[in-house]
Amino acid sequence: MTDIKRLGCCTLCDEPVFEVIAAHTEGPYDGHPRELGPAMEKRTMLSFNLKSGRRIVLTFCSECADGLGRDKFDEIWQKCIASNQYEIDATAIKLTPKQTQAHEQGMAQMRADSIERMTNAKR
């Protein structure tokens, strides 16, 4: 399992839940999926309410979704935060000072937030 979410993969275990057509071959996302095909049968979309009132939808494999409980919420949210920070760091060289400031404010808000509850599942 990685510390960041991988495109087209289960949020917890990183197993692909979409057909991976192509992967990145260089740069900060080397080895990560770059182009996705159709969803696999084992894909499950779960909705979560955050304490801030926002709602997020994350992708899981059916095995992780079936056993998902409140005890994993912090781990999931920390992975979401790490993913956003990784993306900012990977693209920072291309950002203007105004964009950098906006990203820093967004990250501060994200770090202050947390998952409150799971609201529904879409299989």
C-alpha positions as CSV (number, residue, x, y, z in Angstrom):
1,M,0.0,0.0,0.0
2,T,1.3,3.5,-0.9
3,D,1.0,6.7,1.2
4,I,-0.9,8.4,-1.6
5,K,-4.0,7.5,-3.6
6,R,-3.3,6.1,-7.1
7,L,-5.5,7.0,-10.0
8,G,-7.9,4.2,-10.8
9,C,-7.0,2.2,-7.8
10,C,-8.6,1.2,-4.4
11,T,-8.1,4.0,-1.9
12,L,-6.9,1.6,0.8
13,C,-5.0,-1.3,-0.9
14,D,-4.0,0.3,-4.2
15,E,-5.3,-2.6,-6.3
16,P,-6.6,-1.4,-9.7
17,V,-10.3,-1.1,-9.9
18,F,-10.3,0.2,-13.5
19,E,-8.5,-1.3,-16.4
20,V,-5.1,0.4,-16.7
21,I,-4.4,1.1,-20.3
22,A,-1.1,3.0,-19.8
23,A,1.1,4.0,-16.9
24,H,3.4,7.0,-16.4
25,T,7.0,6.1,-17.3
26,E,8.8,9.0,-15.8
27,G,8.5,11.9,-13.4
28,P,6.9,12.0,-10.0
29,Y,4.1,9.6,-11.0
30,D,6.4,7.0,-12.6
31,G,4.6,3.6,-12.4
32,H,1.2,5.2,-11.6
33,P,-1.7,4.6,-13.9
34,R,-1.9,7.4,-16.6
35,E,-4.8,6.2,-18.7
36,L,-7.8,4.2,-17.6
37,G,-10.3,2.0,-19.3
38,P,-13.6,0.7,-18.0
39,A,-14.3,0.0,-14.3
40,M,-13.8,-3.6,-13.1
41,E,-16.6,-5.5,-11.4
42,K,-14.9,-5.2,-8.0
43,R,-15.0,-1.4,-8.0
44,T,-17.2,0.3,-5.4
45,M,-17.8,4.0,-4.9
46,L,-18.4,5.2,-1.4
47,S,-19.6,8.6,-0.2
48,F,-18.3,10.3,2.9
49,N,-19.5,13.4,4.8
50,L,-16.7,15.5,6.1
51,K,-17.0,17.6,9.3
52,S,-16.8,20.7,7.2
53,G,-20.1,19.7,5.6
54,R,-18.4,18.8,2.3
55,R,-19.0,15.4,0.7
56,I,-16.4,13.3,-1.1
57,V,-16.7,10.1,-3.1
58,L,-13.8,7.6,-3.1
59,T,-13.2,4.4,-5.0
60,F,-12.5,1.1,-3.3
61,C,-12.2,-2.6,-4.3
62,S,-15.1,-4.7,-3.1
63,E,-12.9,-6.5,-0.5
64,C,-11.9,-3.2,1.2
65,A,-15.3,-1.7,0.9
66,D,-17.0,-4.8,2.5
67,G,-14.8,-4.6,5.6
68,L,-14.7,-0.8,5.9
69,G,-15.5,0.7,9.2
70,R,-15.0,3.9,11.2
71,D,-11.6,2.6,12.3
72,K,-10.2,3.3,8.8
73,F,-11.6,6.8,8.4
74,D,-8.4,8.6,9.7
75,E,-6.2,6.4,7.5
76,I,-8.3,7.2,4.4
77,W,-8.4,10.9,5.1
78,Q,-4.6,11.0,5.8
79,K,-4.1,9.3,2.4
80,C,-6.3,11.9,0.7
81,I,-4.3,14.7,2.4
82,A,-1.0,13.2,1.4
83,S,-2.2,12.7,-2.2
84,N,-3.1,16.4,-2.5
85,Q,0.2,17.5,-1.0
86,Y,2.1,15.1,-3.4
87,E,0.3,16.6,-6.4
88,I,1.1,20.2,-5.2
89,D,4.8,19.3,-4.7
90,A,5.0,17.5,-8.1
91,T,3.6,20.5,-9.9
92,A,4.9,23.3,-7.7
93,I,7.5,24.4,-10.2
94,K,4.7,25.4,-12.6
95,L,2.6,27.4,-10.1
96,T,2.4,31.1,-9.8
97,P,2.8,32.6,-6.3
98,K,-1.0,33.2,-6.2
99,Q,-1.7,29.6,-7.1
100,T,0.8,28.4,-4.5
101,Q,-0.9,30.5,-1.9
102,A,-4.4,29.1,-2.9
103,H,-3.0,25.6,-2.7
104,E,-1.5,26.2,0.8
105,Q,-4.9,27.6,2.0
106,G,-6.7,24.6,0.6
107,M,-4.3,22.2,2.3
108,A,-4.7,24.0,5.6
109,Q,-8.5,23.6,5.3
110,M,-8.1,20.0,4.3
111,R,-5.8,19.2,7.3
112,A,-8.4,20.8,9.6
113,D,-11.1,18.6,8.3
114,S,-11.9,14.9,8.8
115,I,-14.3,12.2,7.7
116,E,-17.4,12.2,9.9
117,R,-19.4,9.3,8.4
118,M,-19.9,7.1,5.4
119,T,-23.2,8.1,3.7
120,N,-23.9,5.5,1.0
121,A,-22.4,3.0,-1.4
122,K,-22.6,2.8,-5.2
123,R,-21.5,-0.6,-6.5
